[in-house]
Amino acid sequence: MCVMIWLRATFQPSLVYEAGASDVGAKDADGMSASRTAILLSPAIGLIILVLGGIYGGWFTPTEGGAVGSAGALLYALARRRIDAKEFRRVLAVCGQISTRVLSPILSANFFTIMLASSGFVQSIGAYVSGLGLMLWQFAAIHVILLAVLVTFLESVSIKLIAVPIALPTAIALGGDSTWLGILTVIGVEIGLLTPPFGRTCFAVASTLRGTGIALRDIFLGALPFVWVMAIVTILLVLLPVLVTLTP
């Protein structure tokens, strides 16, 4: 993705910079200096370092890292006096509503996964797929396509909880690797979140940009190069699963 962005900025600068902008170095359109920009970005960069550094340093898990990042953002808002008691209560209410909407399908998906495991359905599907005589790359291609379709009407975490327990035994039986299947699953879900007609991530971005004159079509077109990059990576991983487990 970094290479794609660099190529587009180099050979199609009109897609990245504003028309007539001759210098993107020292100052932006508002005349803000680079040092001033760095100072304003330092809290966000500090939060990123805190969360990712703590996760990779082994101080806390990714889930705990989210809580640490939220706590850090709250402390920063309190220190800058950007939030009062009334606003804090409103934020808690909104967070509760969002968490309820997200956790309910995840809980249901967990129940569904337990039911599948106890009913023998996973073993039956594995035996059926094995009987079809599919090769590993054919199974992986079908798996990614199904994920991209399912994400149009199901929540992404729920899809992973439902699809992976069904697909994993079959993938391993065909010579695949659990890490390889996990990466393919994540990429397949992300592709579905960015492609029309139900690219929910693009719709979420459009809702935050309402009234700015940026149409939904523009957002889909802007996301399309990233979809192509993920599709190319997916094809490479499907054809060359060894890329996942390759170590220096």
Secondary structure, 3 states (H helix, E strand, C coil): CHHHHHHHHHHCHHHCCCCCCCCCCCECCCCCEHHHHHHHHHHHHHHHHHHHHHHHCCCCCHHHHHHHHHHHHHHHHHHCCCCCHHHHHHHHHHHHHHHHHHHHHHHHHHHHHHHHHHHCHHHHHHHHHHHCCCCHHHHHHHHHHHHHHHCCCCCHHHHHHHHHHHHHHHHHHCCCCHHHHHHHHHHHHHHHHHCCCCCHHHHHHHHHCCCCCCCHHHHHHHHHHHHHHHHHHHHHHHHCCHHHHCCC
